[in-house]
Amino acid sequence: MPSSKRCKIYIKERFGVENIFEDYKFVERSGDYWIIPRNMEVKDKCITAGIRALRDTGMGLKPTTYFLQVVGEDISKNVIELDRASLKKMVFDREKISLNESKNNVENGYVALEFMGEIIGCGLKKNDGLVTQIPKGRAKILEDILID
């Protein structure tokens, strides 16, 4: 399956995002998928263009924090809202958090993390636990912004 179609199907099935990609396509570079305008030509010598949207981890596609933030208002599935205590423990202290039964409608795998109504990045849900996939540098920026 062409990479652009594969990416669009994954994003639709995993996060419920659709109908925003009509003017965009995905281009693969070294296991990363970049989203660019559909009419943009990318030369073979070009290393990157657009926004890095997904990475092929070998176990599947993982969305980047920036991509989830860009499409955040269109995400309708697999979102976990974090309270301040969970945000601190998981994202800033880099610890696994347990999820209560109310989160059971969220599928195992990559999820969008939400705080105060805004998508802040990517997490990985495994059964009843959740770990951050937000890079340490980005987590530090979030900590500086969000913590009193």
C-alpha positions, 0 to 999 in steps of 0.5 A: 500500500502506498505510504500516503494511503497507509498513513491516512488509514492509520490516522483515521482508524486510530484517532478518528481524524479524517477529511483534513488530508485532501490537500496533503500527502505523506512522504516517507524518508528513512522510516519517518512520514512527513506531511506536505502539501499535495502539490509540493514536489520533493526532490530525492536530495531533499532530506525533509519537508513539511511536518514529521507526522509518523515514525515507523517503530518496527511495531507500527506507526507512532504519531509525533507530538507535533503532529498530534498537536496540529490535528488535535481538534479533529482527534475523536478517538483514543484520547486520554485526559490527564489531570495535573497530578497525572501529568506531573507523574507521567510526563515530567517525572517520566513514571508509568501511571495506572489508568482507572476503569473509565479509561477502558474505552481507550484502545491499547497502543498510541494515544493522544494526551490531553491536558485542560482541553488541549492535546499536548502529545503522545502516550503509549497505553498498555492494558491498565498503564500509560507511559509518555512518548513526549520527548524529554526536551518537549516535556521540559518546555511543557513543564515550564509552561504548565506548572505553577 
